[in-house]
Amino acid sequence: MRKTILILSAAAAALAAAPAMAAGGGGGSGGLPSSSGPRVDPAEAFRDGVEALQAKDYKKAEKKFGDVLSAAPKHPEANYYMALAKIGNGKSKNAVRYLEKAIKERPNFVEARERLALVSIELGEPDVAREQLTAIEGLKAECAAAGDCEAAFVARVDTAIERVNAAMGAATATEGPDAAAPAETAEPEGAPEDASGDAPSDDQSSDDQPADDQLSLFFAPRDEGVSHYMGAVRLINEARYGEAIADLHKAQAIVGPHPDILNYLGYSHRKLGIMDKAQDYYAQALALDPDHKGATEYLGELYLEIGEIDEARRQLARLDAICAFGCVEREDLARLIALKETDRRAERQ
């Protein structure tokens, strides 16, 4: 194990730089941002989008979360917040796909499931709402069976169940036997689109704006994001990878997309043997920062672990290009590749 400096301020302007003990490889990218990276700072856009949501400036929030998702399309909270911005702008139907993406990336995302259920009731799709209600109830049963339910999580689940049941009951009470589902307003043919691909609407005119408590579910001071991140690094150093993943998810919910967080999500999943998720997180980190030395090294290590030594060598060549004057990540990966090659030669003899 070696010390490295994990710099959070470069891609997350609201966070302070923080030294930490890294587990087995460099967390920070070092050097200057790559010219092949995203043209927007997704963490900064995320922060601006959160501020716009808090101010109920839904038009600006759509724009900012559109910027985030252009660089980090899988980020669960960015998709969730984009959905809230759409709802605030009176575009509930368009919000559905963002809620579905958030749930796909984070199946235990209670708030996204709750909001999808409520929007589905509004759109006259009670079956979808019941499906989400069942899923939320299942999350509660799952953590109870595991014996690791946090009180805050149980409270969120109970609130979601109560709200969805109340909305379903209200919808049933107001519908007569011949009641039809709410009609969707058709957009005029050839209507202009905004930057998010939707027809424009008056962003402050909708009666279906998200409730204040929905908007504040994840809003937290930035130093809480730093705290969760640093806590996750400590847990990784103690080989408590499942707990580290939970803290990393909390960090990215506050900070937004950041390559260091994604890198350690990849590392933690790899240590738990969840290779497909690990590889996906490394890919997301490198999409934000193609010169991220830690993610490049760790991805090479993953390839070695799954027997793809040629792919590992490609990551080593990438580190040769990144580290013009050498770096510890390059040396570590080179050493591991040499060991693997020695083992292969021994097996042939």
KEKOLGU-873347 format. One record per residue (C-alpha): residue number from 0; x, y, z. Coordinates in nm, 3 decimals, decimal comma. Example, Ala and Ser with C-alpha at 12.3 -4.5 7.8 and 13.67 -1.06 7.14 Angstrom:
% residues 2
   pos      east     north        up
     0     1,230    -0,450     0,780
     1     1,367    -0,106     0,714
***
This chain:
% residues 349
   pos      east     north        up
     0     0,000     0,000     0,000
     1     0,132     0,345    -0,077
     2     0,041     0,705    -0,021
     3    -0,099     0,919    -0,299
     4    -0,269     1,253    -0,321
     5    -0,628     1,238    -0,443
     6    -0,711     1,575    -0,594
     7    -1,082     1,644    -0,595
     8    -1,068     2,014    -0,680
     9    -0,964     1,980    -1,044
    10    -1,291     1,831    -1,167
    11    -1,512     1,924    -0,870
    12    -1,462     2,292    -0,806
    13    -1,669     2,290    -0,490
    14    -1,451     2,032    -0,317
    15    -1,126     2,090    -0,135
    16    -0,815     1,897    -0,229
    17    -0,774     1,607     0,013
    18    -0,475     1,380     0,087
    19    -0,555     1,017     0,151
    20    -0,409     0,671     0,169
    21    -0,489     0,501    -0,157
    22    -0,554     0,131    -0,181
    23    -0,316    -0,032    -0,424
    24    -0,305     0,242    -0,687
    25    -0,326     0,610    -0,761
    26    -0,668     0,763    -0,723
    27    -0,605     1,103    -0,877
    28    -0,521     1,157    -1,237
    29    -0,238     1,405    -1,188
    30    -0,121     1,639    -1,460
    31    -0,342     1,859    -1,675
    32    -0,689     1,762    -1,797
    33    -0,681     1,573    -2,126
    34    -0,791     1,757    -2,437
    35    -0,992     1,449    -2,532
    36    -1,205     1,469    -2,217
    37    -1,552     1,628    -2,193
    38    -1,580     1,991    -2,294
    39    -1,783     2,075    -1,983
    40    -1,690     2,015    -1,621
    41    -1,968     1,773    -1,522
    42    -1,916     1,822    -1,148
    43    -1,942     2,200    -1,185
    44    -2,249     2,165    -1,407
    45    -2,399     1,927    -1,150
    46    -2,346     2,184    -0,875
    47    -2,504     2,457    -1,089
    48    -2,798     2,230    -1,172
    49    -2,859     2,154    -0,806
    50    -2,856     2,526    -0,727
    51    -3,102     2,590    -1,010
    52    -3,336     2,320    -0,879
    53    -3,320     2,467    -0,531
    54    -3,413     2,806    -0,680
    55    -3,688     2,635    -0,888
    56    -3,526     2,763    -1,205
    57    -3,621     2,449    -1,393
    58    -3,519     2,573    -1,735
    59    -3,162     2,635    -1,618
    60    -3,165     2,305    -1,430
    61    -3,253     2,119    -1,750
    62    -2,967     2,285    -1,931
    63    -2,713     2,210    -1,658
    64    -2,813     1,847    -1,610
    65    -2,814     1,809    -1,987
    66    -2,449     1,916    -1,974
    67    -2,381     1,664    -1,697
    68    -2,547     1,378    -1,881
    69    -2,363     1,459    -2,204
    70    -2,041     1,371    -2,019
    71    -2,174     1,115    -1,768
    72    -2,496     0,963    -1,907
    73    -2,512     0,690    -1,641
    74    -2,494     0,912    -1,333
    75    -2,805     0,816    -1,128
    76    -2,860     1,144    -0,945
    77    -2,808     1,354    -1,259
    78    -3,079     1,150    -1,432
    79    -3,306     1,185    -1,128
    80    -3,252     1,560    -1,106
    81    -3,310     1,597    -1,479
    82    -3,643     1,422    -1,428
    83    -3,733     1,668    -1,152
    84    -3,641     1,958    -1,381
    85    -3,860     1,812    -1,655
    86    -4,150     1,774    -1,412
    87    -4,101     2,130    -1,293
    88    -4,121     2,242    -1,655
    89    -4,447     2,051    -1,707
    90    -4,283     1,768    -1,905
    91    -4,380     1,471    -1,690
    92    -4,390     1,226    -1,978
    93    -4,034     1,319    -2,077
    94    -3,923     1,272    -1,717
    95    -4,002     0,899    -1,729
    96    -3,695     0,795    -1,929
    97    -3,460     0,976    -1,692
    98    -3,621     0,810    -1,391
    99    -3,589     0,473    -1,562
   100    -3,220     0,537    -1,629
   101    -3,162     0,635    -1,266
   102    -3,327     0,314    -1,148
   103    -3,134     0,102    -1,397
   104    -2,805     0,235    -1,262
   105    -2,915     0,227    -0,898
   106    -3,190    -0,033    -0,841
   107    -3,228     0,070    -0,476
   108    -3,283     0,436    -0,567
   109    -3,601     0,473    -0,361
   110    -3,671     0,833    -0,452
   111    -3,649     0,764    -0,825
   112    -3,886     0,468    -0,791
   113    -4,127     0,679    -0,586
   114    -4,121     0,960    -0,838
   115    -4,172     0,720    -1,130
   116    -4,473     0,574    -0,951
   117    -4,623     0,920    -0,892
   118    -4,562     1,031    -1,250
   119    -4,713     0,706    -1,379
   120    -5,028     0,768    -1,175
   121    -5,048     1,117    -1,324
   122    -5,007     0,974    -1,675
   123    -5,282     0,716    -1,620
   124    -5,050     0,414    -1,593
   125    -5,139     0,254    -1,258
   126    -4,973    -0,077    -1,346
   127    -4,634     0,094    -1,364
   128    -4,702     0,264    -1,030
   129    -4,793    -0,069    -0,869
   130    -4,477    -0,225    -1,012
   131    -4,266     0,048    -0,853
   132    -4,454     0,019    -0,524
   133    -4,383    -0,354    -0,516
   134    -4,016    -0,287    -0,589
   135    -3,993    -0,032    -0,306
   136    -4,156    -0,275    -0,064
   137    -3,909    -0,538    -0,183
   138    -3,614    -0,311    -0,100
   139    -3,740    -0,281     0,257
   140    -3,785    -0,656     0,288
   141    -3,442    -0,720     0,138
   142    -3,251    -0,500     0,380
   143    -3,457    -0,631     0,673
   144    -3,364    -0,988     0,577
   145    -2,998    -0,886     0,555
   146    -3,020    -0,718     0,894
   147    -2,838    -0,406     0,776
   148    -3,117    -0,151     0,736
   149    -3,016     0,203     0,823
   150    -3,287     0,399     1,003
   151    -3,271     0,678     0,745
   152    -3,319     0,429     0,459
   153    -3,619     0,267     0,631
   154    -3,772     0,610     0,688
   155    -3,731     0,702     0,320
   156    -3,884     0,371     0,212
   157    -4,181     0,410     0,448
   158    -4,241     0,764     0,327
   159    -4,229     0,653    -0,037
   160    -4,474     0,368     0,027
   161    -4,712     0,603     0,208
   162    -4,702     0,863    -0,069
   163    -4,752     0,617    -0,352
   164    -5,040     0,445    -0,173
   165    -5,202     0,783    -0,103
   166    -5,167     0,891    -0,466
   167    -5,309     0,563    -0,594
   168    -5,600     0,590    -0,353
   169    -5,670     0,948    -0,456
   170    -5,659     0,855    -0,824
   171    -5,902     0,567    -0,771
   172    -6,139     0,787    -0,572
   173    -6,157     1,056    -0,841
   174    -6,205     0,815    -1,130
   175    -6,551     0,703    -1,225
   176    -6,613     0,373    -1,402
   177    -6,591     0,545    -1,738
   178    -6,299     0,770    -1,656
   179    -6,028     0,784    -1,916
   180    -5,658     0,825    -1,864
   181    -5,528     1,182    -1,887
   182    -5,474     1,287    -2,244
   183    -5,127     1,381    -2,354
   184    -5,098     1,718    -2,518
   185    -4,958     1,666    -2,865
   186    -4,673     1,886    -2,970
   187    -4,734     2,080    -3,293
   188    -4,569     1,920    -3,592
   189    -4,229     2,071    -3,651
   190    -4,225     2,241    -3,310
   191    -3,881     2,372    -3,216
   192    -3,687     2,181    -2,952
   193    -3,479     2,304    -2,661
   194    -3,129     2,177    -2,581
   195    -3,274     1,870    -2,409
   196    -3,468     1,757    -2,714
   197    -3,812     1,857    -2,579
   198    -4,057     2,110    -2,710
   199    -4,032     2,431    -2,507
   200    -4,273     2,510    -2,225
   201    -4,315     2,783    -1,968
   202    -4,079     2,660    -1,699
   203    -4,261     2,822    -1,406
   204    -4,620     2,762    -1,520
   205    -4,670     2,396    -1,435
   206    -4,894     2,289    -1,148
   207    -4,698     1,964    -1,128
   208    -4,376     2,103    -0,990
   209    -4,182     1,870    -0,758
   210    -4,254     1,912    -0,389
   211    -3,988     2,088    -0,183
   212    -3,902     1,770     0,005
   213    -3,850     1,587    -0,324
   214    -3,608     1,856    -0,433
   215    -3,410     1,841    -0,109
   216    -3,364     1,464    -0,088
   217    -2,996     1,470    -0,180
   218    -2,905     1,835    -0,144
   219    -2,629     1,855     0,114
   220    -2,329     2,077     0,189
   221    -2,030     2,000    -0,032
   222    -1,811     1,913     0,262
   223    -2,040     1,616     0,325
   224    -1,941     1,486    -0,017
   225    -1,574     1,517     0,076
   226    -1,642     1,343     0,407
   227    -1,814     1,046     0,240
   228    -1,534     1,020    -0,016
   229    -1,259     1,025     0,244
   230    -1,453     0,775     0,454
   231    -1,476     0,546     0,153
   232    -1,099     0,561     0,097
   233    -1,040     0,465     0,459
   234    -1,282     0,174     0,425
   235    -1,105     0,058     0,109
   236    -0,776     0,056     0,295
   237    -0,945    -0,170     0,551
   238    -1,077    -0,400     0,273
   239    -1,438    -0,309     0,365
   240    -1,542    -0,274     0,006
   241    -1,920    -0,303     0,039
   242    -1,927    -0,024     0,296
   243    -1,693     0,182     0,078
   244    -1,930     0,149    -0,217
   245    -2,216     0,286    -0,007
   246    -2,006     0,588     0,093
   247    -1,889     0,644    -0,265
   248    -2,251     0,647    -0,383
   249    -2,331     0,908    -0,118
   250    -2,031     1,113    -0,228
   251    -2,128     1,116    -0,594
   252    -2,489     1,200    -0,504
   253    -2,355     1,526    -0,359
   254    -2,050     1,593    -0,575
   255    -2,175     1,474    -0,913
   256    -1,967     1,279    -1,166
   257    -1,600     1,267    -1,070
   258    -1,331     1,031    -1,206
   259    -1,174     0,965    -0,864
   260    -1,508     0,849    -0,721
   261    -1,580     0,635    -1,026
   262    -1,228     0,490    -1,011
   263    -1,275     0,373    -0,654
   264    -1,621     0,239    -0,733
   265    -1,448     0,029    -0,999
   266    -1,175    -0,077    -0,757
   267    -1,422    -0,176    -0,484
   268    -1,641    -0,377    -0,720
   269    -1,332    -0,551    -0,862
   270    -1,219    -0,651    -0,514
   271    -1,564    -0,799    -0,458
   272    -1,531    -0,997    -0,782
   273    -1,799    -0,798    -0,966
   274    -1,589    -0,754    -1,278
   275    -1,854    -0,627    -1,521
   276    -1,953    -0,343    -1,290
   277    -1,588    -0,268    -1,213
   278    -1,502    -0,242    -1,582
   279    -1,800    -0,016    -1,641
   280    -1,696     0,221    -1,362
   281    -1,339     0,236    -1,493
   282    -1,477     0,318    -1,838
   283    -1,688     0,599    -1,690
   284    -1,387     0,740    -1,505
   285    -1,177     0,734    -1,821
   286    -1,456     0,895    -2,022
   287    -1,433     1,193    -1,787
   288    -1,053     1,191    -1,767
   289    -0,882     0,979    -2,035
   290    -0,544     1,042    -1,868
   291    -0,651     0,920    -1,524
   292    -0,350     0,717    -1,415
   293    -0,528     0,530    -1,135
   294    -0,817     0,411    -1,352
   295    -0,578     0,320    -1,634
   296    -0,366     0,109    -1,399
   297    -0,665    -0,053    -1,230
   298    -0,826    -0,139    -1,562
   299    -0,500    -0,307    -1,662
   300    -0,506    -0,504    -1,337
   301    -0,863    -0,610    -1,407
   302    -0,761    -0,742    -1,749
   303    -0,483    -0,943    -1,585
   304    -0,728    -1,091    -1,337
   305    -0,964    -1,207    -1,614
   306    -0,679    -1,341    -1,826
   307    -0,669    -1,075    -2,098
   308    -0,298    -0,996    -2,084
   309    -0,289    -0,827    -2,425
   310    -0,549    -0,576    -2,304
   311    -0,340    -0,522    -1,991
   312    -0,040    -0,443    -2,210
   313    -0,249    -0,185    -2,395
   314    -0,320    -0,014    -2,063
   315     0,054    -0,023    -1,989
   316     0,123     0,142    -2,324
   317    -0,134     0,405    -2,234
   318     0,047     0,472    -1,906
   319     0,377     0,500    -2,099
   320     0,215     0,780    -2,300
   321     0,060     0,950    -1,996
   322     0,368     0,925    -1,773
   323     0,635     1,087    -1,985
   324     0,881     1,082    -1,696
   325     0,756     0,764    -1,533
   326     0,500     0,713    -1,258
   327     0,427     0,460    -0,987
   328     0,108     0,343    -1,161
   329     0,309     0,248    -1,469
   330     0,571     0,065    -1,263
   331     0,312    -0,129    -1,064
   332     0,123    -0,246    -1,371
   333     0,448    -0,339    -1,550
   334     0,552    -0,547    -1,248
   335     0,219    -0,731    -1,237
   336     0,231    -0,803    -1,611
   337     0,585    -0,940    -1,575
   338     0,471    -1,167    -1,291
   339     0,178    -1,292    -1,498
   340     0,407    -1,364    -1,794
   341     0,650    -1,551    -1,565
   342     0,362    -1,763    -1,434
   343     0,251    -1,842    -1,788
   344     0,601    -1,955    -1,888
   345     0,621    -2,175    -1,579
   346     0,289    -2,337    -1,665
   347     0,414    -2,427    -2,014
   348     0,723    -2,606    -1,882
***
